[in-house]
Amino acid sequence: MSEVLYRKYRPKNFSELVGQDQVKEVLIKSFEKSSISHAYIFSGSRGTGKTTTARIFAKMLNCLSESNEKPCGICQSCRAIDTSSHLDVVELDAASYRGIDEIRKIRDSAAYRPVMGRYKIYIIDEFHMLTREAFNALLKTLEEPPERVVFILATTNIEKVPETILSRCQVFTFKTLSEEEIVIYLERIATSESFSFSEDGLTRIARAARGGMRDAVNLMERVLAFTGSLDDQSVRLTLGILPNELITSFLEAFSGADPNRLLKVSKEVLDEGFSYESLLEQSIEFVKEEYVKDMRLGALQMISGLWEILKEMKYAEDKKAVFEVMTILKSSELAGINKTTGVVSKKGGLEGTAVAKNDVQTKVEVPPLSTGGDDISRGPVEKLLDHLYEKDFTLLWVLLGLSRITLSEDGGSLIVDSDEDFVSHLIEEKLDMINSISTEVVGKSVSLSRDKSPKAFEKLDKDQRAYVKNFMDVLGLNVNGAPGEFKIEIEED
């Protein structure tokens, strides 16, 4: 049985270890100055080199070579640690051995002097999973360990480690690896194994690994097992990375609230053997990158909608039904925001946003700005909103975007109306400024509509009005003022 690649090419010394320069530098200097701590905590996400670093440091402490280069990798101690057969270097998986009995055994064995090397070293992986009793049993040993005993505790969840443990150890944080660092390491392996590869293919693997080197090597091995090559097309096929054209088509349908096209995309995803989660995740990544570039609110709203769908998808049994219903509903909401406020298309629209990466620069089109009025002349209104936006009158732009703007009957002024009282109140406070800007930019004054009477009563025919009036009379409701407004009088005994 052949050895898996991540174990075969596991770094044997600090010069081979990719990244984590700050950790390597501190450990090397502490060794050179003979300033060895009794306990270390290596914290970081999976696949960032915590256990590998612990083993290299253990070899450095117990290396028998007389040269200055440590670890030498060829002495008996170094070879024994590489093969996990060193009598003084004990590795324990706290996820499996997490009870107080295991910690008591470590505490008892730590009292004996090392046999093969200078230090007795205990490497405990995932030690945050120890029980509370086990942590308590470890406290005194960590604080005052026997001479020449070193604990190296590795964890992916340092938040679960008690403060009493943290205060007794030197804590090192392992950063996630960059795409460039992962690609360099993958190239080294591919070259050594004589695998055919492309830069784009390795970059996609590195991106899919999300900062974990072990994950990247495992993904590379999976691609090789399936296709035998590491070119871009093979990586896409193996990892289920959707074509840019499909991502573009989905985002266009989603931003345009096109249910027929959304259903077509859903069918295409299933026919091609992709998952809905992959479609949503990659779509979020595409839009997120454009939002970071342009800080457009429309992109932010789209990300929010896609993220909500993705959360629902993770626990859905009928993923097809949930995906289709949720995308139609969320896209309709997005279109509704665009229609009533103009926020999506004007201030933060995806208009001009490239949703495909690299060489694909397809644009997602959204409906033009609408202010909600049916009989409005878009010329002066759009010009006014453009001016407010460009000159950073953000509050005025938002207030007018949340309102209905119509032309007066003579066409000489703009009338602003809003169903929201707080919006109307703010517009009234800023009316002089709005009026001054509008007069200067489009030559039209602005007034606030005072007609707040309900429109429903006016839309009723004669018979319906009579029915409603009789109904209100029976209930003792007195109609006062404008049609449709009434008050309730309560007689007290």
SEROMAR-856060 format. One record per residue (C-alpha): residue number from 1; residue in one letter; x, z negated, y. Coordinates in steps of 0.05 Angstrom, whole numbers, plus 5000, padded with zeros to 4 digits. Example, Ala and Ser with C-alpha at 12.3 -4.5 7.8 and 13.67 -1.06 7.14 Angstrom:
SEROMAR-856060
ATOM   num   residuo     xx     zz     yy
ATOM     1         A   5246   4844   4910
ATOM     2         S   5273   4857   4979
END
This chain:
SEROMAR-856060
ATOM   num   residuo     xx     zz     yy
ATOM     1         M   5000   5000   5000
ATOM     2         S   5030   5022   5066
ATOM     3         E   5040   4973   5123
ATOM     4         V   4993   4980   5182
ATOM     5         L   5026   5007   5245
ATOM     6         Y   5015   4947   5289
ATOM     7         R   5052   4902   5240
ATOM     8         K   5105   4954   5224
ATOM     9         Y   5123   4963   5297
ATOM    10         R   5112   4891   5320
ATOM    11         P   5168   4875   5370
ATOM    12         K   5227   4836   5340
ATOM    13         N   5258   4813   5406
ATOM    14         F   5240   4808   5479
ATOM    15         S   5271   4875   5497
ATOM    16         E   5220   4909   5452
ATOM    17         L   5161   4868   5478
ATOM    18         V   5118   4909   5526
ATOM    19         G   5095   4875   5590
ATOM    20         Q   5091   4800   5602
ATOM    21         D   5156   4802   5643
ATOM    22         Q   5141   4735   5677
ATOM    23         V   5134   4700   5609
ATOM    24         K   5196   4731   5580
ATOM    25         E   5239   4714   5640
ATOM    26         V   5218   4640   5641
ATOM    27         L   5228   4631   5566
ATOM    28         I   5296   4665   5566
ATOM    29         K   5321   4623   5626
ATOM    30         S   5295   4558   5596
ATOM    31         F   5333   4575   5531
ATOM    32         E   5397   4592   5569
ATOM    33         K   5393   4526   5607
ATOM    34         S   5375   4487   5544
ATOM    35         S   5312   4464   5580
ATOM    36         I   5264   4470   5521
ATOM    37         S   5195   4440   5529
ATOM    38         H   5162   4404   5471
ATOM    39         A   5096   4442   5478
ATOM    40         Y   5075   4510   5504
ATOM    41         I   5006   4542   5512
ATOM    42         F   5002   4618   5510
ATOM    43         S   4935   4639   5539
ATOM    44         G   4907   4710   5544
ATOM    45         S   4860   4761   5515
ATOM    46         R   4870   4789   5445
ATOM    47         G   4927   4837   5431
ATOM    48         T   4970   4818   5491
ATOM    49         G   5029   4791   5451
ATOM    50         K   5018   4716   5447
ATOM    51         T   5034   4706   5373
ATOM    52         T   5090   4759   5376
ATOM    53         T   5122   4722   5434
ATOM    54         A   5116   4656   5397
ATOM    55         R   5152   4685   5337
ATOM    56         I   5208   4716   5380
ATOM    57         F   5217   4650   5416
ATOM    58         A   5219   4613   5349
ATOM    59         K   5273   4662   5325
ATOM    60         M   5312   4651   5390
ATOM    61         L   5310   4575   5381
ATOM    62         N   5331   4577   5308
ATOM    63         C   5378   4637   5308
ATOM    64         L   5443   4621   5271
ATOM    65         S   5485   4676   5303
ATOM    66         E   5545   4654   5345
ATOM    67         S   5536   4712   5393
ATOM    68         N   5502   4706   5461
ATOM    69         E   5449   4756   5441
ATOM    70         K   5392   4717   5411
ATOM    71         P   5353   4728   5369
ATOM    72         C   5402   4770   5329
ATOM    73         G   5350   4793   5279
ATOM    74         I   5399   4795   5221
ATOM    75         C   5416   4722   5205
ATOM    76         Q   5380   4685   5150
ATOM    77         S   5336   4646   5198
ATOM    78         C   5313   4708   5237
ATOM    79         R   5297   4746   5173
ATOM    80         A   5259   4687   5145
ATOM    81         I   5215   4682   5207
ATOM    82         D   5202   4757   5205
ATOM    83         T   5177   4749   5133
ATOM    84         S   5138   4685   5148
ATOM    85         S   5181   4646   5098
ATOM    86         H   5219   4600   5144
ATOM    87         L   5213   4527   5123
ATOM    88         D   5215   4501   5195
ATOM    89         V   5168   4551   5227
ATOM    90         V   5096   4536   5208
ATOM    91         E   5039   4582   5230
ATOM    92         L   4968   4554   5228
ATOM    93         D   4902   4589   5242
ATOM    94         A   4859   4537   5277
ATOM    95         A   4797   4581   5267
ATOM    96         S   4802   4565   5192
ATOM    97         Y   4838   4498   5193
ATOM    98         R   4806   4462   5251
ATOM    99         G   4794   4392   5225
ATOM   100         I   4829   4326   5236
ATOM   101         D   4859   4326   5166
ATOM   102         E   4901   4388   5180
ATOM   103         I   4926   4359   5246
ATOM   104         R   4945   4294   5210
ATOM   105         K   4987   4334   5161
ATOM   106         I   5023   4368   5219
ATOM   107         R   5034   4300   5252
ATOM   108         D   5062   4271   5189
ATOM   109         S   5108   4330   5172
ATOM   110         A   5134   4333   5244
ATOM   111         A   5168   4266   5232
ATOM   112         Y   5219   4299   5186
ATOM   113         R   5280   4335   5213
ATOM   114         P   5286   4411   5209
ATOM   115         V   5317   4439   5145
ATOM   116         M   5338   4512   5160
ATOM   117         G   5344   4514   5235
ATOM   118         R   5354   4472   5297
ATOM   119         Y   5279   4463   5312
ATOM   120         K   5216   4451   5273
ATOM   121         I   5165   4497   5306
ATOM   122         Y   5089   4496   5297
ATOM   123         I   5052   4559   5320
ATOM   124         I   4976   4546   5322
ATOM   125         D   4932   4607   5335
ATOM   126         E   4864   4601   5368
ATOM   127         F   4876   4527   5376
ATOM   128         H   4816   4520   5424
ATOM   129         M   4773   4519   5360
ATOM   130         L   4800   4452   5338
ATOM   131         T   4748   4397   5333
ATOM   132         R   4746   4341   5385
ATOM   133         E   4774   4292   5334
ATOM   134         A   4831   4341   5318
ATOM   135         F   4848   4347   5392
ATOM   136         N   4849   4271   5398
ATOM   137         A   4895   4266   5337
ATOM   138         L   4942   4316   5368
ATOM   139         L   4947   4282   5436
ATOM   140         K   5000   4230   5421
ATOM   141         T   5043   4278   5382
ATOM   142         L   5041   4329   5439
ATOM   143         E   5059   4276   5491
ATOM   144         E   5117   4244   5452
ATOM   145         P   5136   4290   5395
ATOM   146         P   5196   4275   5350
ATOM   147         E   5262   4304   5372
ATOM   148         R   5271   4379   5360
ATOM   149         V   5197   4393   5348
ATOM   150         V   5164   4448   5388
ATOM   151         F   5090   4465   5390
ATOM   152         I   5068   4535   5411
ATOM   153         L   4992   4538   5419
ATOM   154         A   4959   4606   5428
ATOM   155         T   4888   4614   5453
ATOM   156         T   4841   4668   5478
ATOM   157         N   4795   4617   5510
ATOM   158         I   4833   4566   5549
ATOM   159         E   4770   4541   5582
ATOM   160         K   4752   4505   5518
ATOM   161         V   4818   4466   5516
ATOM   162         P   4812   4394   5540
ATOM   163         E   4849   4376   5604
ATOM   164         T   4886   4321   5567
ATOM   165         I   4919   4375   5524
ATOM   166         L   4933   4422   5582
ATOM   167         S   4968   4367   5621
ATOM   168         R   5018   4357   5564
ATOM   169         C   5039   4430   5557
ATOM   170         Q   5071   4486   5595
ATOM   171         V   5018   4539   5604
ATOM   172         F   5035   4613   5604
ATOM   173         T   4982   4665   5620
ATOM   174         F   4988   4732   5585
ATOM   175         K   4961   4790   5626
ATOM   176         T   4923   4849   5597
ATOM   177         L   4969   4909   5590
ATOM   178         S   4963   4969   5636
ATOM   179         E   4945   5038   5610
ATOM   180         E   5015   5062   5627
ATOM   181         E   5048   5007   5586
ATOM   182         I   5003   5021   5526
ATOM   183         V   5016   5096   5530
ATOM   184         I   5091   5085   5530
ATOM   185         Y   5087   5041   5468
ATOM   186         L   5041   5091   5432
ATOM   187         E   5089   5147   5448
ATOM   188         R   5146   5107   5418
ATOM   189         I   5107   5098   5353
ATOM   190         A   5082   5170   5350
ATOM   191         T   5153   5197   5362
ATOM   192         S   5182   5151   5310
ATOM   193         E   5129   5171   5258
ATOM   194         S   5133   5246   5278
ATOM   195         F   5059   5248   5297
ATOM   196         S   5034   5305   5340
ATOM   197         F   5003   5279   5404
ATOM   198         S   4983   5296   5474
ATOM   199         E   4988   5254   5537
ATOM   200         D   4912   5259   5549
ATOM   201         G   4897   5236   5478
ATOM   202         L   4942   5174   5483
ATOM   203         T   4914   5158   5552
ATOM   204         R   4843   5159   5524
ATOM   205         I   4864   5111   5469
ATOM   206         A   4897   5065   5519
ATOM   207         R   4834   5065   5562
ATOM   208         A   4790   5050   5502
ATOM   209         A   4835   4991   5482
ATOM   210         R   4819   4955   5548
ATOM   211         G   4887   4923   5556
ATOM   212         G   4899   4903   5484
ATOM   213         M   4961   4932   5450
ATOM   214         R   4939   4915   5379
ATOM   215         D   4871   4948   5391
ATOM   216         A   4906   5010   5418
ATOM   217         V   4951   5016   5357
ATOM   218         N   4892   5006   5310
ATOM   219         L   4852   5059   5347
ATOM   220         M   4910   5107   5342
ATOM   221         E   4915   5095   5268
ATOM   222         R   4840   5108   5260
ATOM   223         V   4846   5174   5297
ATOM   224         L   4905   5194   5252
ATOM   225         A   4866   5176   5190
ATOM   226         F   4807   5219   5211
ATOM   227         T   4840   5280   5243
ATOM   228         G   4915   5274   5231
ATOM   229         S   4928   5290   5304
ATOM   230         L   4929   5252   5370
ATOM   231         D   4906   5308   5416
ATOM   232         D   4850   5298   5467
ATOM   233         Q   4796   5331   5425
ATOM   234         S   4813   5290   5363
ATOM   235         V   4811   5225   5401
ATOM   236         R   4744   5243   5433
ATOM   237         L   4715   5261   5366
ATOM   238         T   4740   5199   5330
ATOM   239         L   4724   5147   5384
ATOM   240         G   4656   5177   5402
ATOM   241         I   4674   5195   5473
ATOM   242         L   4619   5238   5501
ATOM   243         P   4633   5305   5534
ATOM   244         N   4636   5304   5611
ATOM   245         E   4580   5355   5612
ATOM   246         L   4533   5307   5576
ATOM   247         I   4550   5250   5622
ATOM   248         T   4538   5295   5682
ATOM   249         S   4472   5319   5656
ATOM   250         F   4448   5248   5643
ATOM   251         L   4468   5223   5713
ATOM   252         E   4435   5283   5746
ATOM   253         A   4370   5270   5708
ATOM   254         F   4374   5195   5722
ATOM   255         S   4387   5201   5797
ATOM   256         G   4334   5256   5803
ATOM   257         A   4281   5217   5763
ATOM   258         D   4271   5276   5716
ATOM   259         P   4237   5248   5653
ATOM   260         N   4237   5314   5616
ATOM   261         R   4311   5322   5624
ATOM   262         L   4323   5249   5606
ATOM   263         L   4286   5259   5540
ATOM   264         K   4327   5322   5528
ATOM   265         V   4391   5283   5538
ATOM   266         S   4366   5229   5491
ATOM   267         K   4354   5281   5437
ATOM   268         E   4423   5312   5449
ATOM   269         V   4457   5244   5442
ATOM   270         L   4425   5233   5374
ATOM   271         D   4437   5304   5350
ATOM   272         E   4511   5300   5368
ATOM   273         G   4519   5233   5333
ATOM   274         F   4535   5192   5394
ATOM   275         S   4508   5123   5412
ATOM   276         Y   4465   5106   5472
ATOM   277         E   4511   5048   5488
ATOM   278         S   4570   5095   5494
ATOM   279         L   4531   5141   5540
ATOM   280         L   4512   5083   5586
ATOM   281         E   4581   5051   5586
ATOM   282         Q   4616   5116   5603
ATOM   283         S   4564   5133   5655
ATOM   284         I   4575   5065   5688
ATOM   285         E   4650   5077   5688
ATOM   286         F   4643   5145   5721
ATOM   287         V   4596   5120   5776
ATOM   288         K   4636   5055   5785
ATOM   289         E   4700   5093   5800
ATOM   290         E   4664   5134   5853
ATOM   291         Y   4634   5071   5884
ATOM   292         V   4703   5040   5890
ATOM   293         K   4726   5102   5926
ATOM   294         D   4668   5111   5975
ATOM   295         M   4631   5043   5972
ATOM   296         R   4564   5079   5970
ATOM   297         L   4503   5036   5961
ATOM   298         G   4468   5089   5921
ATOM   299         A   4523   5086   5869
ATOM   300         L   4517   5011   5868
ATOM   301         Q   4442   5015   5856
ATOM   302         M   4453   5065   5800
ATOM   303         I   4505   5020   5767
ATOM   304         S   4456   4962   5771
ATOM   305         G   4401   5002   5738
ATOM   306         L   4447   5029   5683
ATOM   307         W   4474   4959   5670
ATOM   308         E   4405   4930   5660
ATOM   309         I   4388   4985   5610
ATOM   310         L   4454   4972   5573
ATOM   311         K   4437   4898   5567
ATOM   312         E   4369   4914   5537
ATOM   313         M   4400   4964   5489
ATOM   314         K   4448   4913   5458
ATOM   315         Y   4392   4873   5426
ATOM   316         A   4341   4929   5415
ATOM   317         E   4320   4949   5345
ATOM   318         D   4288   5015   5364
ATOM   319         K   4344   5038   5410
ATOM   320         K   4315   5108   5420
ATOM   321         A   4249   5082   5447
ATOM   322         V   4282   5029   5491
ATOM   323         F   4332   5079   5519
ATOM   324         E   4279   5131   5536
ATOM   325         V   4229   5082   5566
ATOM   326         M   4281   5043   5606
ATOM   327         T   4316   5104   5634
ATOM   328         I   4250   5134   5657
ATOM   329         L   4228   5069   5689
ATOM   330         K   4294   5053   5723
ATOM   331         S   4304   5124   5748
ATOM   332         S   4234   5122   5778
ATOM   333         E   4252   5057   5813
ATOM   334         L   4315   5089   5840
ATOM   335         A   4276   5149   5865
ATOM   336         G   4224   5102   5896
ATOM   337         I   4278   5066   5935
ATOM   338         N   4304   5133   5959
ATOM   339         K   4235   5155   5980
ATOM   340         T   4214   5093   6019
ATOM   341         T   4280   5073   6051
ATOM   342         G   4326   5131   6048
ATOM   343         V   4381   5084   6024
ATOM   344         V   4400   5123   5962
ATOM   345         S   4408   5190   5993
ATOM   346         K   4432   5171   6062
ATOM   347         K   4473   5107   6063
ATOM   348         G   4494   5105   5992
ATOM   349         G   4470   5165   5956
ATOM   350         L   4506   5200   5899
ATOM   351         E   4505   5263   5940
ATOM   352         G   4575   5288   5938
ATOM   353         T   4595   5239   5885
ATOM   354         A   4636   5267   5828
ATOM   355         V   4610   5237   5764
ATOM   356         A   4658   5272   5717
ATOM   357         K   4731   5254   5713
ATOM   358         N   4795   5295   5715
ATOM   359         D   4781   5369   5719
ATOM   360         V   4705   5365   5720
ATOM   361         Q   4677   5358   5790
ATOM   362         T   4603   5367   5781
ATOM   363         K   4560   5337   5836
ATOM   364         V   4497   5296   5825
ATOM   365         E   4442   5319   5872
ATOM   366         V   4388   5272   5898
ATOM   367         P   4325   5285   5938
ATOM   368         P   4335   5291   6014
ATOM   369         L   4321   5234   6062
ATOM   370         S   4248   5215   6069
ATOM   371         T   4219   5164   6116
ATOM   372         G   4151   5159   6083
ATOM   373         G   4107   5197   6132
ATOM   374         D   4068   5258   6109
ATOM   375         D   4060   5291   6177
ATOM   376         I   4130   5277   6205
ATOM   377         S   4177   5325   6237
ATOM   378         R   4243   5309   6202
ATOM   379         G   4285   5338   6258
ATOM   380         P   4285   5283   6311
ATOM   381         V   4277   5227   6260
ATOM   382         E   4335   5249   6217
ATOM   383         K   4378   5260   6278
ATOM   384         L   4362   5190   6303
ATOM   385         L   4377   5158   6235
ATOM   386         D   4442   5198   6229
ATOM   387         H   4464   5174   6297
ATOM   388         L   4448   5101   6281
ATOM   389         Y   4486   5105   6216
ATOM   390         E   4547   5141   6244
ATOM   391         K   4552   5093   6303
ATOM   392         D   4547   5032   6258
ATOM   393         F   4479   5008   6283
ATOM   394         T   4469   4983   6213
ATOM   395         L   4412   4935   6227
ATOM   396         L   4372   4986   6267
ATOM   397         W   4385   5039   6214
ATOM   398         V   4359   4992   6158
ATOM   399         L   4298   4970   6198
ATOM   400         L   4276   5042   6212
ATOM   401         G   4292   5061   6141
ATOM   402         L   4243   5008   6117
ATOM   403         S   4188   5034   6163
ATOM   404         R   4143   5094   6170
ATOM   405         I   4161   5138   6229
ATOM   406         T   4110   5189   6255
ATOM   407         L   4104   5233   6316
ATOM   408         S   4052   5216   6368
ATOM   409         E   3994   5265   6377
ATOM   410         D   4027   5297   6437
ATOM   411         G   4094   5299   6402
ATOM   412         G   4129   5263   6459
ATOM   413         S   4146   5198   6424
ATOM   414         L   4159   5167   6356
ATOM   415         I   4113   5113   6328
ATOM   416         V   4143   5062   6280
ATOM   417         D   4099   5025   6231
ATOM   418         S   4116   4975   6176
ATOM   419         D   4075   4936   6126
ATOM   420         E   4126   4880   6127
ATOM   421         D   4114   4829   6182
ATOM   422         F   4187   4808   6187
ATOM   423         V   4209   4881   6194
ATOM   424         S   4158   4892   6249
ATOM   425         H   4181   4828   6284
ATOM   426         L   4254   4849   6283
ATOM   427         I   4238   4919   6307
ATOM   428         E   4198   4889   6365
ATOM   429         E   4258   4846   6384
ATOM   430         K   4304   4907   6383
ATOM   431         L   4253   4956   6411
ATOM   432         D   4287   4964   6479
ATOM   433         M   4353   4982   6447
ATOM   434         I   4320   5030   6397
ATOM   435         N   4280   5062   6453
ATOM   436         S   4342   5072   6495
ATOM   437         I   4382   5103   6439
ATOM   438         S   4325   5149   6417
ATOM   439         T   4313   5173   6488
ATOM   440         E   4386   5190   6496
ATOM   441         V   4396   5223   6427
ATOM   442         V   4330   5259   6413
ATOM   443         G   4294   5254   6480
ATOM   444         K   4235   5215   6452
ATOM   445         S   4214   5144   6466
ATOM   446         V   4197   5096   6409
ATOM   447         S   4137   5050   6405
ATOM   448         L   4114   5001   6352
ATOM   449         S   4046   5014   6320
ATOM   450         R   3996   4959   6336
ATOM   451         D   3944   4983   6286
ATOM   452         K   3947   4932   6230
ATOM   453         S   3877   4940   6205
ATOM   454         P   3869   4953   6130
ATOM   455         K   3859   5026   6114
ATOM   456         A   3820   5016   6050
ATOM   457         F   3753   5003   6085
ATOM   458         E   3760   5065   6127
ATOM   459         K   3769   5109   6065
ATOM   460         L   3701   5088   6036
ATOM   461         D   3641   5135   6042
ATOM   462         K   3576   5113   6075
ATOM   463         D   3543   5085   6011
ATOM   464         Q   3606   5048   5991
ATOM   465         R   3612   5016   6060
ATOM   466         A   3540   4993   6056
ATOM   467         Y   3552   4963   5987
ATOM   468         V   3614   4925   6010
ATOM   469         K   3576   4900   6073
ATOM   470         N   3518   4874   6031
ATOM   471         F   3568   4842   5983
ATOM   472         M   3603   4806   6041
ATOM   473         D   3536   4784   6069
ATOM   474         V   3516   4753   6003
ATOM   475         L   3582   4714   6001
ATOM   476         G   3573   4692   6073
ATOM   477         L   3632   4733   6098
ATOM   478         N   3627   4752   6172
ATOM   479         V   3658   4818   6192
ATOM   480         N   3694   4813   6259
ATOM   481         G   3738   4861   6297
ATOM   482         A   3764   4923   6262
ATOM   483         P   3730   4948   6199
ATOM   484         G   3756   4915   6137
ATOM   485         E   3777   4850   6172
ATOM   486         F   3736   4788   6158
ATOM   487         K   3741   4713   6159
ATOM   488         I   3710   4660   6115
ATOM   489         E   3670   4604   6150
ATOM   490         I   3663   4539   6112
ATOM   491         E   3606   4493   6131
ATOM   492         E   3621   4419   6126
ATOM   493         D   3567   4368   6106
END
